[in-house]
Amino acid sequence: MQGGDMDLRKGSSTLDRQLGSLGIHPRVREGLFGPSSSSIPDQALLPKGRAARHTMSVTSGKTGASLTEEILNHLGLADKSAAWGTLGTLRTFLSFSVDKDVQRLLRAIAGQGVDHNAIVDVLTNRSREQRQLISRAFQERTQQDSGSAEDVAMEILATRTPPQLQECLAVYRHDFKVEAEEDIKCATKGILQDLLLALAKGGRESYSGIIDYNLAEQDVQALKRAEGPSTEQTWVFILTQRNPEHLVRVLHQYQRSTGHELEKTIRDRFHGAAQVALLSLASVILNAALYFADKLHQALQETEPNYQVLIRILISRSETDLLSIRAEFKKKFGKSLYSSLQVRLAWFLTWIPRASPVTSTLHTAEHIHALENS
């Protein structure tokens, strides 16, 4: 079996089992995602209570169309034994976008009730190849947004100004009687450890106001050459030592030079926690406000809103760039951050003003300390 096929089959697990929790028979899921999906390990996302409310067996005989029957009817398979060639009922969706479909499916299962229409519309209007891409991206997305200690540590170390970082590390040292760097060394390894340690040292260059075009070109070429397993330090050095203004130019120039999105390059070259860390770091460099807008949206889309993420971001950015974050949130998701918070947790809005900068610093130190216990 080719490695790519194995990845696709593993990637289909979460969405496949999600459909299972909604009452879709394994044979139907096999038709939706291919013959491999029925053997994928269970990684259902919906809570049992919600899944139970929306489950109905194909053979139950109860009145009213179930989600399973809806999908069958839309696929045109309910009264046909097979569909081949140009006579098939499904065709490749011309305006296909993996990211948009994954976002839509996440919204469909994360609200107050499962949006059956959205699930049906996506799964019955995409080819098998497109559904495999959706499944893989869905799996990667849900793994990446797990709120791990490493992800939180990367967020904090990559987005705090040097004075803020020094204050945070001082509180860390005072409260936990150990240097943050020591805990990072104990809890991480490889390129992830190198990235976190480099960021914790706060050695990033400050912007002088002068654009160094020669250095930008040198960095682009260095990143293009850094393809082998022993060249990760090139990425670590450039992304953690250059000033943000310079890096924005380098990363955009790198994308133009290679013809590939930076995200694709990182996903192709790195794996696991290192991949997640580099993706987060690149996102912060290119557009920090959009990075935080995405994290806030993800926290609100979870079945139970992630209060820790909401508190951490809203408090720590309230005196920095929260207006920019709100603008990016509205532009990307089509609704204001305030109204989104109001819908999911009205009481939260009355609590936020009572938080203080001291609380923010302490929360920051505690989240980095969580590395040791993860």
C-alpha positions in Angstrom: 0.0 0.0 0.0 1.4 3.4 -0.9 2.1 5.9 1.9 -0.3 8.5 0.5 -3.2 5.9 0.5 -2.4 5.0 4.1 -2.5 8.7 5.1 -5.8 9.2 3.3 -7.3 6.1 5.0 -6.1 7.3 8.4 -7.4 10.8 7.7 -10.9 9.6 7.1 -11.4 8.4 10.7 -12.9 11.3 12.5 -15.4 12.3 9.8 -16.2 8.7 9.0 -17.0 7.8 12.7 -18.8 11.1 13.0 -21.2 9.9 10.4 -21.5 6.6 12.2 -22.6 8.4 15.4 -25.3 10.1 13.4 -26.8 6.7 12.4 -25.3 6.2 9.0 -24.8 2.5 8.2 -21.2 1.3 7.6 -22.1 0.2 4.1 -23.4 3.7 3.4 -20.2 5.2 4.8 -18.2 2.9 2.6 -20.0 4.3 -0.4 -19.3 7.8 0.7 -15.6 7.5 1.5 -14.4 4.4 -0.2 -13.9 0.8 1.0 -11.3 1.6 3.6 -13.4 3.8 5.9 -15.3 1.1 7.7 -12.1 -0.1 9.4 -10.9 3.2 10.7 -10.6 3.5 14.5 -13.3 5.3 16.4 -12.7 9.0 16.8 -16.2 10.5 16.9 -16.5 14.1 17.7 -20.1 14.6 18.8 -21.1 14.0 22.4 -23.1 10.9 22.9 -26.2 12.8 24.0 -26.3 14.9 20.8 -25.5 11.9 18.6 -28.4 10.0 20.2 -30.9 12.7 19.4 -30.1 12.6 15.8 -29.7 8.8 15.3 -32.1 6.7 13.3 -31.5 3.3 11.8 -32.2 2.8 8.1 -34.3 -0.2 8.9 -36.0 1.2 12.0 -39.3 1.8 10.2 -40.0 5.1 12.1 -41.7 7.9 10.3 -39.7 10.9 9.0 -36.6 10.9 6.9 -33.3 10.2 8.7 -30.0 11.7 7.7 -29.0 8.4 6.2 -32.1 8.3 4.0 -31.5 11.9 3.0 -28.0 11.1 1.8 -29.2 8.0 0.0 -31.9 10.0 -1.8 -29.5 12.8 -2.8 -26.9 10.3 -4.0 -29.5 8.6 -6.2 -28.5 5.2 -4.8 -31.8 4.3 -3.1 -33.3 2.8 -6.2 -30.2 2.0 -8.3 -27.7 -0.8 -7.8 -24.7 0.9 -9.3 -23.5 4.0 -11.2 -20.6 3.9 -13.6 -18.8 6.2 -16.0 -20.7 9.1 -17.4 -23.9 7.6 -16.0 -22.9 8.2 -12.4 -25.0 10.4 -10.2 -21.9 12.3 -8.8 -19.5 14.4 -10.7 -16.4 16.3 -9.7 -17.4 19.6 -8.0 -15.8 22.3 -10.1 -15.6 25.0 -7.5 -14.1 22.6 -4.9 -12.3 24.0 -1.9 -11.1 21.7 0.8 -10.8 24.4 3.4 -14.3 25.8 2.8 -15.9 22.3 3.0 -14.1 21.4 6.2 -15.1 24.7 7.7 -18.7 24.1 6.7 -18.7 20.5 8.2 -17.1 21.8 11.5 -19.9 24.4 11.8 -22.5 21.8 11.0 -21.5 19.6 13.9 -20.5 22.2 16.4 -23.6 24.3 16.8 -26.6 23.9 19.1 -27.9 21.2 16.8 -26.5 19.2 13.9 -27.0 20.9 10.6 -28.1 17.9 8.5 -28.6 20.0 5.3 -25.0 21.2 5.3 -23.6 17.7 5.8 -25.9 16.3 3.0 -25.0 19.1 0.7 -21.3 18.6 1.0 -21.1 14.8 1.0 -23.5 14.3 -1.9 -22.0 16.8 -4.2 -18.3 15.8 -4.1 -16.5 13.0 -5.9 -14.8 10.2 -4.0 -11.4 11.8 -4.5 -12.7 15.1 -3.2 -14.3 13.4 -0.2 -10.9 11.8 0.6 -9.2 15.2 0.6 -12.0 16.6 2.9 -11.6 13.6 5.2 -7.8 14.0 5.5 -8.0 17.8 6.0 -10.8 17.3 8.6 -8.6 14.9 10.5 -5.5 17.2 10.4 -7.7 20.2 11.4 -9.2 18.5 14.5 -5.8 17.2 15.6 -4.1 20.6 15.1 -6.8 22.4 17.0 -6.6 20.2 20.1 -5.2 22.9 22.3 -2.1 21.0 23.3 0.4 22.4 25.8 3.0 22.6 23.0 0.6 24.6 20.8 -0.2 27.0 23.6 3.4 27.5 24.4 4.2 28.3 20.8 1.4 30.8 20.7 2.6 32.6 23.8 6.4 32.6 23.0 5.8 33.7 19.4 3.4 36.5 20.0 4.6 38.3 23.1 6.9 41.4 22.9 10.3 41.1 24.5 9.3 43.0 27.7 6.1 40.9 28.0 8.1 37.7 27.5 10.7 38.7 30.1 7.9 39.5 32.6 6.2 36.2 31.9 9.5 34.2 32.3 10.2 36.0 35.6 6.7 35.1 36.9 7.3 31.5 35.8 10.6 31.4 37.6 9.1 32.8 40.8 6.0 30.7 40.9 7.3 27.3 39.7 10.9 27.5 41.1 12.4 26.5 37.8 13.4 28.1 34.5 11.0 27.8 31.7 13.8 26.6 29.4 14.5 23.6 31.7 10.8 22.5 31.5 10.8 22.9 27.7 13.9 20.7 27.5 12.2 18.0 29.6 8.9 18.1 27.8 9.9 18.4 24.1 12.4 17.2 21.6 13.7 17.7 18.1 12.8 20.8 16.0 9.9 21.6 18.3 12.3 21.9 21.3 14.7 24.0 19.2 11.9 26.4 18.1 10.5 26.9 21.6 14.0 27.4 23.2 15.0 29.9 20.5 11.8 31.9 21.0 12.1 31.7 24.8 15.6 33.3 24.6 14.1 36.3 23.0 17.0 36.8 20.5 14.9 38.1 17.6 16.3 41.1 15.8 14.6 44.4 16.1 13.4 46.2 13.0 15.8 49.0 12.1 13.5 50.7 9.5 15.9 49.7 6.7 14.8 47.0 4.2 17.7 44.6 3.4 16.8 43.2 0.0 20.0 41.2 -0.2 19.5 39.5 3.1 15.8 38.7 2.2 17.0 37.0 -1.0 19.7 35.1 0.9 17.1 33.8 3.4 14.7 32.8 0.6 17.4 30.7 -1.1 18.5 29.2 2.2 14.9 28.0 2.9 14.6 26.6 -0.6 17.8 24.6 -0.1 16.7 23.4 3.3 14.9 20.2 2.2 16.8 17.4 3.8 16.3 15.9 7.3 19.4 17.7 8.6 18.5 21.2 7.5 15.7 22.0 10.0 18.0 24.4 11.8 17.9 26.7 8.8 14.1 27.1 9.3 14.6 27.5 13.1 17.2 30.2 12.8 15.5 32.3 10.2 12.0 32.1 11.7 13.1 32.8 15.2 15.9 35.3 14.7 14.9 37.7 11.9 12.6 40.6 12.7 8.9 40.2 11.8 8.9 42.9 9.0 11.8 41.1 7.3 10.2 37.7 7.7 6.9 38.8 6.1 8.9 39.9 3.0 10.9 36.6 3.0 7.9 34.3 3.3 5.9 36.1 0.6 9.0 36.1 -1.7 9.5 32.4 -0.9 5.9 31.6 -2.0 6.3 33.5 -5.2 9.7 31.9 -6.0 8.6 28.3 -5.4 5.0 28.6 -6.7 3.7 26.9 -3.5 1.9 28.1 -0.5 4.1 28.1 2.6 1.6 25.9 4.4 1.9 23.2 1.8 5.7 23.3 2.0 5.7 22.9 5.7 3.2 20.1 5.6 5.3 18.3 3.0 8.6 18.6 4.8 7.6 18.4 8.5 5.4 16.1 10.6 3.7 15.9 14.0 4.3 18.5 16.6 7.1 20.2 14.6 4.7 20.7 11.7 2.0 22.2 13.9 4.5 24.5 15.6 5.9 25.8 12.3 2.4 26.3 10.9 1.5 28.3 13.9 4.7 30.3 13.8 4.3 31.1 10.1 0.7 32.2 10.7 1.7 34.5 13.5 4.4 36.1 11.3 2.2 36.6 8.3 -0.9 37.9 10.0 -1.0 37.7 13.8 -4.5 39.2 14.0 -5.9 36.5 11.6 -4.1 33.8 13.6 -5.9 34.9 16.8 -9.2 35.3 15.0 -8.9 31.7 13.8 -8.1 30.5 17.3 -11.1 32.4 18.8 -13.4 31.0 16.2 -12.2 27.4 16.8 -12.7 27.9 20.5 -16.3 29.0 20.0 -17.0 26.2 17.6 -16.2 23.4 20.0 -19.2 21.6 21.5 -18.3 23.2 24.9 -16.7 26.6 24.2 -13.0 26.5 25.2 -13.0 29.1 27.9 -9.3 29.0 28.6 -8.5 29.9 25.0 -11.1 32.7 25.0 -9.9 34.2 28.3 -6.2 33.9 27.4 -6.5 35.6 24.0 -9.1 38.3 24.8 -7.3 39.4 27.9 -3.7 39.3 26.5 -4.6 41.1 23.3 -7.1 43.6 24.7 -4.4 46.3 25.0 -2.4 45.2 21.9 -4.4 44.4 18.7 -7.9 43.2 19.7 -9.5 45.7 17.3 -7.4 44.2 14.4 -8.4 40.7 15.5 -12.1 41.7 15.5 -11.7 43.1 12.0 -10.1 39.9 10.7 -12.8 37.8 12.5 -15.6 39.7 10.8 -13.9 39.6 7.4 -13.3 35.8 7.5 -16.4 34.5 9.2 -19.0 37.1 8.2 -20.1 38.0 11.7 -18.6 40.1 14.5 -16.6 38.5 17.3 -18.9 40.2 19.9 -22.1 38.7 18.4 -20.4 35.3 18.2 -19.5 35.5 21.9 -23.0 36.8 22.7 -24.6 33.8 21.1 -22.5 31.1 22.7 -21.8 32.6 26.2 -23.5 35.8 27.2 -22.3 35.7 30.8 -18.7 35.7 29.5 -19.1 39.3 28.2 -19.9 40.6 31.7 -16.8 38.9 33.2 -14.1 40.1 30.8 -13.8 43.7 32.1 -13.0 42.5 35.6 -9.8 40.7 34.4 -6.5 42.4 34.9 -3.0 42.4 33.2 -1.6 40.6 36.2 -4.1 37.8 35.6 -2.9 37.7 32.0 0.7 37.3 32.9 0.0 34.6 35.5 -2.2 32.7 32.9 0.7 32.9 30.4 3.2 31.4 32.8 0.8 28.7 33.8 0.2 27.7 30.2 3.9 27.3 29.5 4.3 25.3 32.8 1.6 22.9 31.4 4.3 21.6 29.1 5.9 19.8 32.0 2.7 18.0 32.9 1.5 17.2 29.4 
